[in-house]
Every structure is written in structure tokens, then in C-alpha cells.
Amino acid sequence: MTNCHVIQGEQEISIKLFRKGTAGSDTLKIDKVQIVAMSSFMDLALLKAAIPPDVRLRPCRWGSAIRSRTDRRSSPSATRSGWNGRSRRGS
């Protein structure tokens, strides 16, 4: 999945996958990615790529933009970084 405006009008699409390797990070470029669906209203595009069988992908966790803006306690990174719900400006 990507933003619609990123691929709109493109004839050929490729993606890069990043993963931790033994000497840092490895990249894998996949060409000939297909567009499955696009919505300019939502600015989203669904892509389909032929992922090699030896590559393991982890599923994304979907969240709610409304919840993440109204309930910061639901974000583990917010509590680990010391965010306490108050503005850092002027306090």
C-alpha cells in the first residue's frame, strides 16, 4: 500500500524491501509491481508484487488516526519516550 499521489501517472512501479542483514541492512528491489486499486479521494493505492518465497514479510498493524490523536496512552512509544500528555512548549 502507498499513497495514490506517489504513483499516479507512473507507467512502471518498483518497490524496495529493507531487512536486517548480518552486516547492516539489505535491500531487495522488486520490479513490475501491479496497481490493484487506487482512490484519489483517500489518497491510497493498493499494490501487488511478486515476493520471492525466501522473503518473510510481517503484517502491518492498522490503527485509528482518531484514537492515536485522542488517546496517547495507547501508543507504547509515547509512554516509553516519556510523553506525559502535556505540551513540551512553554512547560
Order of alpha helices (4+ residues) and beta strands (2+ residues): alpha-beta-beta-beta-beta-alpha-alpha
